[in-house]
Amino acid sequence: MDDLEHTCWLCGRALGRKVEWHHPVPKSRGGRATEPVHPICHRTLHASFTNVQLAQFGGDAALLRARPELARFLTWIAGKPPDFHAPTHRKR
């Protein structure tokens, strides 16, 4: 297996026991491809962006990572173990 198959599509950390599959372009917007993500990363994506916004990124993880909405989260999560989880808060 390729190393990319063992890392989270969003944060790039190693995946743990729990893996979720994210549609970079939401199914409601015609997306079919999926990418492996940590549950906390998956919830943060959907708490931070609507499906319309996610579709506009076109599945480009680098563009998402550059967004200020995720910068603080990505910095915070970087040193956490693969199976780390915490409550996810929706944007205000």
C-alpha positions in Angstrom: 0.0 0.0 0.0 1.1 3.5 -0.8 1.8 5.8 2.2 -0.9 8.2 1.0 -3.4 5.5 1.7 -2.3 5.6 5.3 -2.6 9.3 5.8 -5.6 11.7 6.2 -6.6 13.5 3.1 -7.1 16.7 5.1 -4.4 16.9 7.8 -1.8 14.5 6.4 -1.4 12.7 9.8 -1.3 8.9 9.9 -4.7 7.3 10.1 -5.8 5.3 13.1 -8.2 2.5 13.7 -11.2 4.6 12.8 -11.3 5.9 9.3 -14.1 7.8 7.6 -14.5 8.4 3.8 -15.1 11.9 2.7 -16.5 12.9 -0.7 -14.3 16.0 -1.6 -17.0 17.0 -4.0 -20.2 16.2 -2.1 -22.5 13.5 -3.5 -25.3 16.0 -3.6 -23.1 18.0 -6.1 -22.2 15.0 -8.3 -19.1 13.8 -6.5 -18.3 10.1 -6.5 -14.6 9.9 -5.4 -13.9 9.4 -1.7 -10.8 10.1 0.4 -9.8 8.7 3.8 -10.0 11.1 6.7 -10.0 11.0 10.5 -13.4 11.3 12.0 -12.5 14.6 13.7 -11.2 16.0 10.4 -14.4 14.9 8.6 -16.6 16.6 11.2 -14.5 19.8 11.1 -14.8 20.0 7.3 -18.6 19.7 7.5 -18.8 22.1 10.4 -16.8 24.7 8.6 -18.1 24.5 5.1 -21.5 23.9 3.3 -21.7 21.3 0.6 -21.9 24.2 -2.0 -18.6 25.6 -0.6 -16.9 22.2 -0.6 -18.0 21.6 -4.2 -16.4 25.0 -5.2 -13.0 23.7 -3.9 -13.4 20.9 -6.4 -11.7 18.3 -4.2 -8.5 20.3 -3.9 -7.2 19.6 -0.3 -4.4 22.2 -0.6 -7.0 24.9 -1.2 -9.0 23.8 1.8 -5.8 23.6 4.0 -5.0 27.2 3.1 -8.4 28.5 4.3 -8.3 30.5 7.5 -11.3 28.5 8.8 -9.1 25.4 9.0 -5.7 26.9 9.8 -6.2 27.0 13.6 -7.6 23.5 13.6 -4.8 22.0 11.4 -2.2 23.6 13.7 -3.9 22.3 16.8 -4.4 18.7 15.5 -0.9 18.3 14.0 0.7 16.9 17.2 -2.3 14.7 18.2 -2.2 10.9 18.0 -4.1 9.3 15.0 -7.2 8.2 17.1 -7.5 11.5 19.0 -11.0 12.8 19.2 -12.7 15.8 20.7 -16.1 17.5 20.3 -16.4 19.5 17.1 -18.1 22.9 17.2 -19.9 24.4 14.3 -18.9 27.8 13.0 -20.8 30.7 14.5 
